[in-house]
Amino acid sequence: MSNLIVHGGTPLAGRIIPSANKNAVLPILCATLLTREPVRLKGVPEITDVKKILDVFRNLGSDIAVDFRTGVLDVHHANTRFDPAHDRLPEEMRSSIMLVPGLMARFAAARIEDDVKGCTLGMREIDPHVEVFERFGALVERLSDGLALDVPDGRLRANDHWTDYASVTTTENFVLCAVLAQGTSTLMNAASEPHVQEFCQFMQMLGAKIEGLGTSRLRIEGVSSLRGGEFSFAEDFHEIVTFLALGAITGGDVQVKNSTPEQFPLIDRTFAKFGVHIVHENGWSRAVTDGKLKVKEPFTRNILQKVEAAPWPYLPVDLLPIFVALGVKAEGSVMYWNKVYDGAMGWTSELSKFGAHAFLSDPHRMVTFGGKPLSPAEVESPYIIRVAIALLMVAASIPGRSIIHNATPIRRAHPHFVENICSLGARIEWFEGD
């Protein structure tokens, strides 16, 4: 288990160039299985989930050359092989389910382990993915330790589908199946997050015919094959928001490279609810505060200021813990509403160890009563990336020494995250322990 020691109370200042978005990188890596031509990716982050997928590729016989110092990855699946009787996908990584379409397209067979999972964000079913695979003509058989998938005709068949909810991974799996399927497929209630759009742009670079990027309706015309090519990743908007929030919560001045400010109007308005003004200039973003953080009072009397998170174009649920950290520090009260995951906000007891007042209303809603005196603490993070970061943010804002146990999830999404924060003046260090 990896833990963090945080010596807080230092205003952070400087410039940061964020890494690529894990949620764009992983599906794009999985998508490379669909082509036999070489692909070069630029800006690949050195994170655990990327390394696990690359290990899968190596075990399947693919040619992999990666330099994490430069972020350049060359992948070539010309000699890839797969035996569903012996080869396994990593069950501890939820994104491994996106390897299934590529395996079905290449080998007319795939295998899903029984416990594909990621962060502990409540129940995250695989049924929507199984339904997508079946609609494309795959036969799914439950085994004692997983699911076996078979494509009897050797090629997936196009279809029209309307999902129960706008799931990112389900949308990506539909696209992965549709691009080489026979005919034209349409998906309604598709997810439209920035990383989904980036993933679709990569698919188009390979020669996929996709219409409707950024909307809830995608139309995909199947092609016989995909080509190779070169693709560069954009900055991760999660990291952009995180570094801006770290600057604000510590009373510092952090500037973050941001080539997509057009994605930020709602995020900027959410920052403003805590007294933080975001400025976008010349490809950089900066958080500006006027003294202490203070919650903006709603115009309507007798209601709490609120932050609602749901599938894009709502505020992304992954960012909700970042704003909870700001709410703990800011004077005033805020209600947070996670409209996606059950039980993802049950970490109020860890906030209380800092002296924060946070109340869990139900499995989806939390209220912070901010501006209370805070003191250093020893806390334990659940296995959720942004919660570990939120606890780090609170600790960084408090003078003194805090410890965050089980901060390992940060390494799943953010390469050299602690080193980047330290470059801004923070005193933070990893240590191993039970």
PyMOL commands that set and color helices and strands:
alter all, ss='L'
color gray80, all
select helices_A, chain A and resi 22-34+48-59+94-107+127-135+168-178+194-205+237-249+261-263+265-272+317-329+348-352+385-396+410-413+417-423
alter helices_A, ss='H'
color red, helices_A
select strands_A, chain A and resi 2-8+13-16+39-42+63-67+72-76+109-113+139-143+146-150+160-162+184-188+209-211+217-221+229-232+253-257+276-281+284-289+305-309+332-338+357-362+365-370+378-380+400-405+427-432
alter strands_A, ss='S'
color yellow, strands_A
deselect
rebuild
show_as cartoon
